[in-house]
Amino acid sequence: MEKLALTSGELAFLLTLADADQRRTAWARLRLTEQNSGELLLREGLGSLTVRGLATGTGTELTLAAPLAAVLRGLTEPVLWVEVSLLTGDTADAAHLYVHDRGMFLLAPRAYGTFEIQGVRAGVSPVELLVSVARRYLGEPRPALVACRSESASGGGTAAVAALADGGWRVLRGEADPRQPAATLDEALRLFGEALASLPTAVTA
């Protein structure tokens, strides 16, 4: 899947195609609210998807373009979901990793109720991807934190890596575990990868 941008209205309409339990879980993860579920907004979402060529037909005959169908599968049938929080002293960003039976993608909330979605090439594992995200974010000489919270059918967990003001590094394996020090970014990322790999099930799938 190539990069795709969707509005909250488009995502809200897309999730009407899922069953009620899947829709509730997906809405909670995306932090959509009742304001996104009005009939007018949902109709605008469908209209926008149709104009953009991402959906064709009407009612039960609606056909989704392949990238949009992949997004729906990931949102509603993930084997693994990871919330990634990216924090510095004065900035905050977030992304979500959705892994499903046919691939995975990163979804990032953006301004004005939009979401940026980036497919991940085949052969890259969730751990490799998350370590790569952490490396890009922690590469600058500043205090920063990358924290991951995962959920899968077999459970969930957390892992985090932090760049400290004194130039050191710390890795956290789960909320109750002690923080592991690291002397270099490479060592911190190695420990972070091990922490991710120890989380339940499909983080390594």
C-alpha positions, 0 to 999 in steps of 0.5 A: 500500500502506498501512502494514503491520507484520509479524513475522520469522516472518511474513516468514520464511514469506512468503519460503518462497514465493520461489525459493532464490536470491531467498530467500537474498538477501532473508534476507541483506538482512533479516538473518534467521537460521536461528533464523527458519527452524524449522518451528514458527516458519514455521507460526506465521507462516502462522497469524498471516497467516491470522488477520490476513486477509493470507493465505487457503487452504493449500499451493499454493492459498494466496492473499496479500492485495494488500499482502502480495503487493506486499511479496513482490514487492519483497523478491524481485524488486527493481529497486533496493534501498537500505539507509539508515543513520541515525546520531547520537552515541547513536542508530542506526536503519535502513530499507530501500527496495525498488523493484519494477516496481509500486511501492516501499516502506520497510521498517524493523526494529523491536523484538521481531523486527517490521518496519514497512512503509510504501508510497510513493505513486505519482509519488515517485522514490527520490531524492525519498523518500531526500532527504525521509528525510534532511531529517526526520532531519537537521532537528535541530541535532545531529551526524548521518549519513544513509548510503545503500548501493544495489544494482541489476542494473547495480551499486551504490554509496554516498552520504551526508550528515552534519551536523557538530558545528560546524554545517556539512555534508558530502556523500560521493559514493561511498567513494573520493570526497572529501567536499563541504562545504555551508553550509546544509541545503538545499545539503547535501540538493541535493548529496546528491540529486545523489549519489543520482542518480549511482548506478547505474540505478534510483535515479531510476526 
